[in-house]
Amino acid sequence: MNIPESTNSPATVLQPWVSSLTMMQQTVLLTAIRGPDGVPKYGPTKMLLRWYRRCVLLSAMDRAVLSTPYDAGGGSFTGPSFFALFSSDWRLSMDEIVAAYLRELDAIPHHFQLHLLHAVEIVGYKHPDRAISSWWRQVYERLVHDMHLWPETEEQMDRRLGDSRDQWLERNDVATVD
């Protein structure tokens, strides 16, 4: 989907579907955009993030939604996560990238891992493309299960990230209320 270069509304790099989310959910999506320092630019963490960015952001260079993890475009920030010589099932290639990410998780800052986990949860529940949302929901479940935890339901997530301080506090520890 191409976005016109000039419109009457302010320009945004966020895909249109993101604006339908609560402000808390939008904020969570943005916290994972940059990624951690100190990991290789072409390693599994950054390749996973490229696909994540393509699912949340417009490609600034292309002014378009890049709807697969392998199509050309996007520069290095939203560039392809892998190159497909033929039309392929992108999910298999991306599953391998997730597996490589999980294998290097000990080298990833825990703080970033939690930002990514919560962000992909939102994409998994809210992205309008069913194939994309389903794939990210499976990634969320893999990340949660890797920590030996159970996933949140969409309803639980919506309550926790529903722009209500009281609802957010229901799941927050008293040590970090401020």
CORRACOR-V895758 format. One record per helix or strand of 3 or more residues. SS is the DSSP state (~ for helix, > for strand). FROM is the first residue (numbers start at 1). TO is the last residue. If there is no record, write none. Layout:
ss:SS from:FROM to:TO
ss:SS from:FROM to:TO
This chain:
ss:~ from:16 to:20
ss:~ from:23 to:31
ss:~ from:44 to:56
ss:~ from:90 to:103
ss:~ from:105 to:107
ss:~ from:110 to:126
ss:~ from:130 to:146
ss:~ from:154 to:160
ss:~ from:165 to:169
ss:~ from:174 to:176
